[in-house]
């Protein structure tokens, strides 16, 4: 455990304690790994999210961070002392992208910077890791997708909640058929993002945070899409906002509730609540023809259990907004493994993430227009 002082996502200051979860390595092991690393990663944006990415990437067996771009000056010796390997610091993002030693670019900058940086990296033939949200407009999202497809690069979008123990266990339960056919599901995001949270300073601005869903609730919406699968054809979304002084500073509604209509008639719901005063909560409720799952509780007819009581499951719930607790390593290992096999990243490739973003932008348009919005409409508008 150590105290890390630096800057949050983008460049805002922060100070917090990080508990490294990856196995420690000896200097000799690090040297051997450095010689064997197949994926040399360059980080764009040295903030809070980036520090978690670096630890996770360096813990992967065939990847290593070799370069970091920051708008402020970084010292190569200090980086080596902190992370245990040689890392080239850059003040010019174009030079990092042009570095021939870098074959993967990890974008951890402000959301409004993602599109230009991702497109430039793809055009340079670099594989992509991109923090959520992909961008703040659907036009930019499609431009990123087009550039990545044209370049034929691998992609990974940081909807890492899907790789948590909670959702890997939940997906296993679904795949075993214990819930039967899921006809209704709700996965909600409750996280009060006030001045006590690092990204608050810039997140309150529409030009930087975008919307409640783009800022953070996208994790829950993407997880719901993963659990229910199938095509969403229409959304209706409603918005409101707390009167608390901290949340009144937001330039967009801090709470939205989005109802999703699937092509086959099923229904899903995601609430994105950034203005709550409570512990972090990733509410999950899936209802199927054979049973239901509520967070870490299950009832299934196949188990012959008492339907008047829940059976409790042993799983680690998604219960923290601290990036140090997020399952980046599991996600990045899946990404590098997929690339080793010449396959697309499971569930969180850029193409998959675009589907979640289409729903998000349709939901935000529904709030603005006060009516349901079809996904076909948002696709025509975005293009």
Legacy VTK file of the C-alpha trace (Angstrom):
# vtk DataFile Version 3.0
C-alpha trace
ASCII
DATASET POLYDATA
POINTS 383 float
0.000 0.000 0.000
1.254 3.494 -0.767
0.051 7.067 -1.001
-0.201 8.331 -4.573
-0.309 12.063 -5.258
-0.958 13.321 -8.745
-3.870 14.112 -11.004
-7.270 12.611 -11.653
-8.742 11.751 -15.029
-7.631 14.499 -17.329
-5.334 16.537 -15.121
-7.083 17.465 -11.857
-5.169 17.021 -8.585
-5.864 14.163 -6.222
-4.325 12.281 -3.336
-5.387 8.828 -2.235
-4.211 5.452 -1.031
-3.819 2.661 -3.560
-3.719 -0.999 -2.657
-1.941 -2.830 -5.442
-3.718 -6.120 -6.127
-1.371 -7.496 -8.754
1.339 -9.901 -7.710
4.633 -8.191 -6.915
7.530 -8.981 -9.213
11.256 -9.022 -8.607
13.522 -6.735 -10.642
14.783 -9.744 -12.584
11.229 -10.873 -13.388
10.387 -7.374 -14.613
13.470 -7.308 -16.837
12.567 -10.679 -18.363
8.970 -9.564 -18.908
10.152 -6.331 -20.547
12.090 -8.351 -23.111
9.104 -10.653 -23.760
6.245 -8.127 -23.775
4.189 -8.493 -26.936
2.035 -5.431 -26.398
3.838 -2.178 -25.653
1.262 0.293 -24.403
1.354 4.070 -24.580
-0.941 5.910 -22.165
-2.593 9.187 -23.200
-3.568 11.250 -20.160
-1.845 10.645 -16.838
-4.681 10.919 -14.336
-6.552 8.812 -11.814
-7.895 6.272 -14.316
-4.468 6.021 -15.965
-2.757 4.993 -12.742
-5.188 2.072 -12.387
-4.691 1.147 -16.055
-0.899 1.127 -15.696
-0.952 -1.230 -12.711
-3.418 -3.536 -14.489
-1.545 -3.576 -17.815
1.804 -4.224 -16.145
0.243 -7.159 -14.294
-0.792 -8.791 -17.585
1.659 -11.498 -18.714
2.308 -10.158 -22.229
1.845 -6.387 -21.950
3.737 -3.454 -20.502
3.372 0.328 -20.373
6.319 1.884 -22.212
5.198 5.491 -22.736
2.956 8.134 -21.144
1.691 11.399 -22.575
0.803 14.155 -20.106
0.221 17.875 -20.495
2.538 18.372 -17.544
6.200 17.441 -17.320
6.978 13.907 -16.108
10.349 12.582 -15.005
11.471 9.279 -16.574
13.459 8.258 -13.492
10.481 8.859 -11.193
8.237 6.831 -13.497
10.730 3.958 -13.502
10.985 4.057 -9.721
7.188 4.005 -9.357
6.365 1.375 -11.973
9.573 -0.663 -12.121
10.341 -0.358 -15.851
11.498 2.172 -18.421
8.682 4.526 -19.473
9.200 7.320 -21.978
7.360 10.516 -20.993
5.887 12.712 -23.745
4.523 16.260 -23.731
3.429 15.930 -27.376
0.662 13.376 -27.972
1.557 13.119 -31.666
5.040 11.917 -30.754
3.668 9.165 -28.518
1.358 7.987 -31.290
4.288 8.027 -33.738
6.554 6.034 -31.385
7.370 2.794 -33.248
7.893 0.996 -29.944
4.223 1.574 -29.033
1.694 -0.802 -30.622
-1.260 -0.195 -28.279
-2.567 3.245 -27.305
-4.627 3.542 -24.107
-6.752 6.716 -24.040
-7.439 8.020 -20.519
-7.879 11.714 -21.365
-10.990 13.884 -21.048
-13.988 12.451 -22.954
-14.078 15.364 -25.406
-10.497 14.508 -26.462
-11.102 10.809 -27.133
-12.264 10.942 -30.743
-9.345 12.867 -32.256
-6.797 10.857 -30.282
-8.368 7.473 -31.077
-8.695 8.251 -34.776
-5.062 9.399 -34.991
-3.875 6.288 -33.143
-5.926 3.956 -35.368
-4.615 5.658 -38.507
-1.108 5.034 -37.158
-1.943 1.316 -36.871
-2.129 1.218 -33.077
-4.536 -1.075 -31.223
-6.902 0.860 -28.970
-7.968 0.861 -25.336
-10.436 3.686 -24.672
-11.932 4.801 -21.364
-15.667 5.348 -21.275
-17.484 7.187 -22.673
-16.156 6.785 -26.191
-17.051 10.390 -27.037
-19.669 13.047 -26.339
-21.406 12.883 -29.719
-22.609 9.970 -31.812
-20.941 11.520 -34.858
-17.569 11.214 -33.101
-18.355 7.674 -31.956
-19.078 6.592 -35.529
-15.907 8.329 -36.756
-13.865 6.357 -34.205
-15.537 3.120 -35.274
-14.904 3.824 -38.955
-11.221 4.599 -38.331
-10.682 1.441 -36.253
-12.452 -0.772 -38.793
-10.500 0.724 -41.695
-7.184 0.222 -39.872
-8.102 -3.292 -38.726
-6.864 -2.656 -35.193
-7.985 -4.400 -32.021
-10.218 -2.403 -29.674
-11.196 -2.461 -26.010
-13.595 -0.008 -24.348
-13.502 0.290 -20.577
-16.894 -1.016 -19.567
-14.918 -3.053 -17.063
-17.879 -3.712 -14.748
-18.771 -6.557 -17.115
-15.571 -8.314 -16.027
-16.326 -8.012 -12.314
-16.970 -11.110 -10.246
-20.604 -10.021 -9.891
-21.362 -9.901 -13.594
-19.235 -12.867 -14.598
-21.141 -14.890 -11.993
-24.463 -13.392 -13.114
-23.727 -14.282 -16.754
-22.838 -17.848 -15.737
-26.207 -18.161 -13.962
-27.980 -16.867 -17.081
-26.032 -19.212 -19.358
-26.905 -22.184 -17.115
-30.567 -21.376 -17.744
-31.416 -20.858 -14.073
-33.452 -17.749 -14.847
-35.030 -19.123 -17.993
-35.905 -16.493 -20.593
-35.361 -13.014 -19.166
-38.295 -10.765 -20.076
-37.522 -7.849 -17.762
-34.324 -6.482 -16.299
-33.147 -3.399 -14.478
-29.561 -2.441 -13.726
-29.152 0.937 -12.054
-26.189 3.123 -11.170
-26.248 5.032 -7.863
-23.137 7.095 -7.185
-23.176 10.595 -5.734
-20.559 12.507 -7.720
-20.073 15.655 -5.655
-17.021 17.792 -4.780
-15.624 14.908 -2.711
-15.060 12.968 -5.957
-12.121 13.680 -8.258
-13.919 14.245 -11.548
-16.571 16.592 -10.106
-14.684 19.748 -11.128
-15.002 19.041 -14.828
-17.842 16.516 -14.771
-20.426 19.201 -13.911
-19.923 20.768 -17.367
-22.025 19.501 -20.258
-19.042 19.995 -22.563
-16.957 17.592 -20.454
-19.323 15.211 -18.645
-21.978 15.114 -21.361
-24.894 13.590 -19.488
-25.643 11.374 -16.505
-25.465 8.245 -18.670
-22.329 9.297 -20.565
-20.572 10.319 -17.358
-21.094 7.111 -15.389
-24.461 5.412 -15.787
-23.233 3.913 -19.055
-21.629 1.132 -16.986
-25.058 -0.037 -15.817
-26.719 0.306 -19.213
-23.944 -1.668 -20.886
-24.193 -4.403 -18.227
-27.965 -4.631 -18.788
-27.432 -5.015 -22.517
-24.938 -7.800 -21.796
-27.327 -9.651 -19.484
-30.440 -9.361 -21.635
-28.747 -9.504 -25.051
-30.831 -8.901 -28.165
-31.550 -5.698 -30.059
-32.948 -2.550 -28.446
-35.210 -0.718 -30.907
-36.661 2.174 -28.906
-36.041 4.090 -25.674
-37.958 6.510 -23.521
-36.041 8.463 -20.912
-37.009 10.864 -18.140
-34.770 13.219 -16.184
-34.713 15.108 -12.911
-32.157 16.770 -10.659
-31.474 17.198 -6.932
-31.919 20.615 -5.353
-28.793 20.069 -3.212
-26.248 22.860 -3.727
-23.520 20.478 -4.902
-25.674 18.914 -7.607
-27.330 22.157 -8.754
-23.951 23.042 -10.315
-24.395 20.374 -12.979
-25.234 21.730 -16.447
-27.288 18.629 -17.262
-29.860 16.525 -15.371
-28.034 14.364 -12.850
-30.704 11.634 -12.667
-32.182 9.870 -15.673
-34.422 6.818 -15.938
-34.329 5.040 -19.298
-36.840 2.434 -20.455
-35.609 0.202 -23.298
-37.865 -1.727 -25.657
-36.289 -4.787 -27.250
-37.133 -5.993 -30.738
-38.739 -9.158 -29.325
-40.961 -7.219 -26.897
-38.864 -7.533 -23.737
-38.284 -4.479 -21.524
-35.246 -3.155 -19.666
-34.605 -0.176 -17.416
-31.531 1.744 -16.277
-31.513 4.564 -13.751
-28.382 6.718 -13.694
-28.249 8.674 -10.438
-25.268 10.965 -9.856
-26.991 13.133 -7.232
-27.666 10.610 -4.461
-26.350 10.866 -0.905
-25.783 7.199 -0.105
-23.208 4.429 -0.535
-22.304 3.377 -4.092
-24.873 0.892 -5.375
-25.074 -1.059 -8.655
-28.649 -2.324 -8.401
-29.309 -5.459 -10.467
-32.674 -7.213 -10.869
-33.320 -9.745 -13.633
-36.688 -11.482 -14.011
-37.104 -14.631 -16.095
-39.446 -17.522 -16.834
-37.710 -19.804 -14.304
-36.580 -17.392 -11.616
-35.142 -14.030 -10.627
-31.817 -12.580 -9.561
-31.542 -9.573 -7.242
-27.947 -8.400 -6.770
-26.360 -11.429 -5.049
-29.637 -13.243 -4.340
-31.281 -15.884 -6.491
-34.471 -17.872 -6.781
-34.833 -20.540 -9.461
-37.428 -23.244 -9.958
-34.644 -25.513 -11.189
-33.053 -25.430 -7.735
-36.291 -26.501 -6.029
-35.759 -23.744 -3.464
-38.353 -21.977 -1.327
-39.728 -19.098 -3.421
-40.649 -17.200 -0.255
-36.941 -16.685 0.504
-33.902 -15.717 -1.543
-30.847 -17.959 -1.776
-27.723 -15.875 -1.237
-24.857 -16.220 -3.700
-21.178 -15.862 -2.929
-19.974 -13.069 -5.212
-18.129 -9.778 -4.870
-20.553 -7.020 -5.715
-19.653 -3.949 -7.729
-19.705 -1.530 -4.813
-17.070 1.143 -5.385
-16.429 4.075 -7.669
-12.715 3.971 -6.875
-10.832 2.943 -10.024
-8.348 1.043 -7.852
-11.185 -1.434 -7.205
-12.210 -1.862 -10.841
-11.426 -5.152 -12.632
-9.220 -3.628 -15.330
-6.661 -6.422 -15.218
-9.287 -9.085 -15.958
-10.616 -7.026 -18.864
-7.185 -6.241 -20.305
-6.090 -9.870 -20.078
-9.224 -10.820 -22.046
-8.361 -8.139 -24.613
-4.771 -9.256 -25.127
-5.841 -12.906 -25.194
-8.431 -12.120 -27.893
-5.807 -10.333 -29.986
-3.426 -13.277 -29.586
-6.173 -15.451 -31.076
-7.000 -12.961 -33.836
-10.481 -12.385 -32.431
-12.513 -9.363 -31.362
-12.620 -8.405 -27.694
-15.562 -10.222 -26.019
-18.479 -7.867 -25.224
-16.431 -4.661 -24.852
-14.925 -4.201 -28.306
-15.506 -0.803 -29.887
-18.207 -2.258 -32.155
-20.065 -3.643 -29.136
-19.608 -0.407 -27.184
-21.087 1.560 -30.085
-24.363 -0.351 -29.593
-24.499 0.791 -25.955
-23.645 4.373 -26.938
-26.445 4.428 -29.527
-28.913 3.634 -26.740
-27.349 6.330 -24.534
-27.602 9.045 -27.183
-31.169 7.969 -27.970
-31.986 8.262 -24.252
-30.455 11.744 -24.029
-32.423 12.809 -27.114
-35.590 11.399 -25.552
-35.022 13.604 -22.500
-34.461 16.632 -24.714
-37.462 16.019 -26.981
-39.819 14.617 -24.344
-40.789 11.606 -26.471
-39.714 8.041 -27.314
-36.764 7.752 -29.707
-36.124 4.824 -32.033
-32.563 3.592 -32.448
-33.014 3.818 -36.217
-33.671 7.558 -35.786
-30.504 8.126 -33.777
-28.456 6.191 -36.330
-29.711 8.375 -39.145
-29.083 11.522 -37.084
-25.608 10.401 -36.006
-24.468 9.606 -39.494
LINES 1 384
383 0 1 2 3 4 5 6 7 8 9 10 11 12 13 14 15 16 17 18 19 20 21 22 23 24 25 26 27 28 29 30 31 32 33 34 35 36 37 38 39 40 41 42 43 44 45 46 47 48 49 50 51 52 53 54 55 56 57 58 59 60 61 62 63 64 65 66 67 68 69 70 71 72 73 74 75 76 77 78 79 80 81 82 83 84 85 86 87 88 89 90 91 92 93 94 95 96 97 98 99 100 101 102 103 104 105 106 107 108 109 110 111 112 113 114 115 116 117 118 119 120 121 122 123 124 125 126 127 128 129 130 131 132 133 134 135 136 137 138 139 140 141 142 143 144 145 146 147 148 149 150 151 152 153 154 155 156 157 158 159 160 161 162 163 164 165 166 167 168 169 170 171 172 173 174 175 176 177 178 179 180 181 182 183 184 185 186 187 188 189 190 191 192 193 194 195 196 197 198 199 200 201 202 203 204 205 206 207 208 209 210 211 212 213 214 215 216 217 218 219 220 221 222 223 224 225 226 227 228 229 230 231 232 233 234 235 236 237 238 239 240 241 242 243 244 245 246 247 248 249 250 251 252 253 254 255 256 257 258 259 260 261 262 263 264 265 266 267 268 269 270 271 272 273 274 275 276 277 278 279 280 281 282 283 284 285 286 287 288 289 290 291 292 293 294 295 296 297 298 299 300 301 302 303 304 305 306 307 308 309 310 311 312 313 314 315 316 317 318 319 320 321 322 323 324 325 326 327 328 329 330 331 332 333 334 335 336 337 338 339 340 341 342 343 344 345 346 347 348 349 350 351 352 353 354 355 356 357 358 359 360 361 362 363 364 365 366 367 368 369 370 371 372 373 374 375 376 377 378 379 380 381 382
